[in-house]
């Protein structure tokens, strides 16, 4: 799963050096109706599809009155989207391309008596294993009827997939009373249903619900325009799976690009370490971003790519030699060669690219 995290350069440096991202409480997101929209829309869809009041008005009121215990980290499917740059990254910000395997482990600081804990601990596995899930954009009153029906069908299909089955005994598994499962499912899915007006964000979320944990983890606060936003400080064990950093549009894009290149090649950062074969795969990912590789360039790559099997050699130096040979191939530069010069592959294996949007903030 390839997703993008838009942010500014300062936050990027913290993520890379500490392997942590802040998960913000859903009650303090940009969408003022963040959680309320989800519970309202899901209630209508569930009740309509089962043709009975599975979720009562009283249940809805109780949920809306309760303190929100879910915290979210947001990603986007969009690699280079102007609205995302403007809202989340600003002038020459960055988007971090992360490739998730589903095997990632997450940690947070436990709540301690009086003093701050120094070490994070693994977050507990819940009934639904922590995973990144698609956001559905659904608000009946703000959508065309056909579009609403289409999204409602997708949400219902997802709800059906998530149905829980009760094991009655060791020898036989029987379907539990399905209707009894919907109130729990309703609350679990609510963070993944946003107002339709935010559709362009193409969002996926990693959600942490503290109400499902027996152990208490520490809540911190950050100031955003004089609002103290609660958050969980989440570490991805071994580092977040960052494959590429895209520098956003802006008048100083080139200077920002060079500064990040220096940072990636010299700073101590926490990202998953790449073996020779995995570094070769990252090289191939880099070449794919440059476009269709001409035959003469393929010959160079085919000649040397097996050398990455040797973990005793400097893979970064080998790649730089190959890239240099490709750049010098012909007097008349091809589009592929031009793209080679527009991006870099760093010592850590992170690819550094530039946004193609010709926009000045």
Steps between C-alpha positions, in 0.01 A plus 500: 500500500662825381381810687625855553539706815505876435686719746762774537876444492545546875246229583656276233836523678341392831326205333824384339720547807258369763267271301197669656182665368229670705157335490245777560175457693212480251317775685770749398537438126444751217150365442286648779248213464769234478362223721137618508464465122622140517262383772201675342556371147581145613190492719279582202674249271490217756137558595389535138679185382375283786155662484486548876630744758828329589642832618247702696483876538586453868813304409602774256457771764705304754788456256500867398505607866796278589860614485668382180773245576622435143824646364591507132796534263388603152652402166397567141499294181603816311871545441503859375174682578489879524225513764704268722813710456309817587318363805757271661849574365514867397779665305738231371377243752531127443292189446645178639422193293459203733456140385316304770517122520239462774766349729601829663512521881410820683608633840399783734600634840315337791342722763726511807466628855610861505795475261513452126588151381829486310427195286204428275317168529326291236137590450270208585335295229124558503218299345572686178873497442647846449498567129466784255150521356328693224287803584151516347362843411130488575254774596152433363385862502809617307506235225324411179264208569676260262841585645365458852355157416830389351699600811235360735528167316879502544465575871245222544727255318783597736274459802396156379864395467569608856220301655608299799418133552462355847661163568243302695731209573831348389345272238244729336491865395158656471394844386416716796194727497634737235281789611667498841835567334404823324523747793865401557577503129322835469739668744808332354424613145400858589857644479516383136190689375561870428295779351466476122656845449845364598501239222798650312731404790478129403574417863598183681530487878685318772268524802580424864202465735615529860166375632591151373826485697532373855828686545499880514730684261616858533311783335701809407387840370620731224403858433334566163365855464442517876317166505661234719460191285531162680723245327676166544871491415515193275822325404521249217744231613809503280394826335213601275519325158597813303599432138485848349488865604339743257588869543192711439453804278646836602748769398778342709439139396856441374665624820264290712574200277879538547467546877290182535748311281782602735288403801416154360862427413656619827250507790429202724153390403277208596365316199489128419850388396539371145701192407670486161203337319259744664723794404489368143119500516511862617724583204241345270228705671712811434537411131125440465436853625729626223278351230558244226863388502661503151662177379857632529436593864347158569821339381700692761253407775490132398880492503537617861176423687615155613785670691248611763485140624840563660441663839870574539500777238376858534163485327454875494834554323415225251166666422665842456747351251218339303299822501804700387553264207134534402513882511805500269348257249434737206562860406129561449332448835188281509199562722616211716839662553339831589291325765814335639628850570173617658511250787756329723539167674668545839729283713206376707306400188246782527418655163485880486280657231343835410134584454408567138244767591627842372343691786638779716329556834 
